[in-house]
C-alpha cells in the first residue's frame, strides 16, 4: 500500500517569513477571467445571428460563394467564443489557486509561524502549457476561417478549396478542444493537491 504524506514537508515547499502572495499566472487569472467571459458572451450571439443569416441565404438561393463565406465566418466567430469561454474557465482555476496560495500564507502569518508555500506542482505546469497550446490552436483555426471567408467572397480561392480547408480545420478545432479539456483536468487536479497540502498544514498549526 502506498504511504500517505502526513507532513507539509513531504511536499516540495518554499519557506519564508511572509506569505508569497499570487504568482504571475494567478495574477493574470485574477485580471483576465472576467474579460474572457464577456468576450464569450459577445461572440456566441454574433455567431448565432450569422448562422441565421446563412440559413436565410440558403433559403433565398444566394450564390454558393456567399453561403461558403458565411459558413466559414460563422464557425470562426463561434470558436472565438469557445476559446474565450475555455480561457475564462482556465483563468478562474488559476484565480482559485491564487486565493489558496495567498490565504494560506496569511493564515500562517497570523499564528506567527514560518510560512510554508507549496511549490508549483507538475500538474500546474502541464495545465498552463496545455492551456496555452489549446488557446493558440483554436485562435489560429478561427483566424484561418475568417481569412478563407474573405478569400471566398473575393474569388481568391475556389469553393472546393474552401470546403477542403473547412474539413481540415474541423479536425484542428477538435484537437484544440480536447487539449483544453485535458488542461482543465490538470488544473482541477492541482486544486486537489493544494487542498491536501493546506489541510495537512492546518493540522500542523493547530497542534
N, C-alpha and C positions, 0 to 999 in steps of 0.2 A: 504494500500500500504506500502511495506517495505521501511524504511528510508535508504537513501544512505549515506555512510560515506563521509564527506566533509572536514575532518581534518586528518592530518597524525597521530594525537594522538588517532584517533578512531581505529587504528591498533595496535596490540602488537609490541612495538618497543624497541630498545636499544638506549640509548642516550650517546654520547661520544663527545670528542673534536676533534678526528681524525677519519678518515674512518677506518672501521674494516677490510677491505680487504677481501680476499677469506676465506671461512671456509674450513674444511677438505674435504668434498665431492666435493666442487668446485675445490680444488687443484688437487684432483685425476682426475676429469673430464678434466682439462687442460692438464694433463700429459698423460692420457691413451686413449683419444678418437682416436687419430691418430693410435697408435699401434693396436687398435681393428679393425679399418678399414683395415689396412694392413693384419691382420690375416684373416679377412673375404675374402679379395681379393685372398689370397693364398688358402684358404680352398675350395672355390667353384669350381675353375678349377680342383683341385685334385679330388673332388667328381665327377665331370663330366667325367674325364678320367677313374675313377674306374667304373662308370656306363657303359661306352663304353666297358671296359674290360669284365664286367659281361655280357653285351649283346652278345659279341663275344663268350664268354664261353657257353652261352645258344645255340647259333647257331652251335658251334662246338661239341655240345653234351658232354660237360665236366660233371664230376660227380655232383650229387645233393649237396654233401657236399661243393664242391668248389663254386658252384653257391650261396648256402645259406651264406657261409662265405663272399663272395664278396658283397652280399646284405646287410649284417649287417655292413660291413666295409664302404660301400658307404653311408649308412644312418648315421652312426656315424660321418664320416667326414663332411657330408653335414650339420648336425645340430651343429657341432662345428662352422661352418661358420655362421649359423643363430644366434648362441649365440654371436658370435663376432660382427655381424652387429647390433643386438639389443642393445648390450652393448655399442657400439660406439655411437648409437643414444642417449642412456641414458646419457652417459658421455658428449655428445655435449650439451644436455639440461642443465646439471649441469654447463658446461662451460659458457653458455649464462647467466645463473642466477648469476654466479660469476662476469661476466662483469658488470651486472646491479648493483650488490652489491658494487663492488669496484668503478665503475664510479660514482654511486650516492653519495658515500661518498666523493669522490674527488671534485665533484661539490659543495657540501655543505661546504667543507673546503675553497674553493676559495672565497666564499662570506662571509667568517668569521662568519659562523653560527654554532650553535651546530649541530652535525651530528646525524641524526635520521636514524637508520637502522632497517628495518623490521625483526622481529624475524622469525625463520624458521616456515612457516605455516604448519598446519596438512597435507595439500596436498603434501608438500615436503617430510615429514616423510613417508607417505604412498608410495610415489614414490620410495624412497630409499629402503624401506623394500620390496616392490613388485619386484623391480629390482633384489635385492639380492636373493629372493626366486626363481624367474624365472631363473636366471642365474645358480643357483645350480641345479635346476630341469633339465634343458637342458644338462648341463655338465655331470651330473650323468647318464642320459639316454644315452648320446653319449659314455661315457666310458663303460657302460654295453654292448652296441652294439659291441664295439671293443673287449671286453673280450669274448663275445659269439662267435664272428667271429674266435678268436684264438682257442676256445674250439671245435668248429665245425671242424676246419681244423685238429686238433689233435685227433679227435674222442672222445673227453671228454664228449660230450652231444649228444643226438640223434637229428635227423632232426625235429622230432615232437616238442621236447622241444625248439629248436631254433625258430621254427615258432610261437609257443605259446608266447615265450619271445618277438618276433618282434611285435605281435599284442598288447601285454601289453604295450610295450614301445611306441607304436604309440599313445596310449591314454595319456601316461605321457608327451610325447613331445607336444601334442596339448594343454594340460593343461599349460605347461610351456610357450608356445607361447601366449596363452590367458592372462596369468598373466603379461607377458612382455608388451603386448599392453595396458592393463589396467593401468600398472605402468606408461607407457609413457604418457597416457592421463592425469594422475595426475600431471606429470611433466609439461605438457603444461598448465594445469590449474594454476600451481604455477607461471609460467611466466606471465599469465594474471593478477594474483593478484599483482605481483611485479610491473608490468607496471601501474596498477591502483594506487598503493601506490606512485610510483615515480611521476606520473602526478599530484597528489594532492600536493606532497611536492614541486614540481617545482612551482606550482601556489603560494604556501605559500612564497617561497623565492622571487618570483617576486614582491609580494605585500609588 
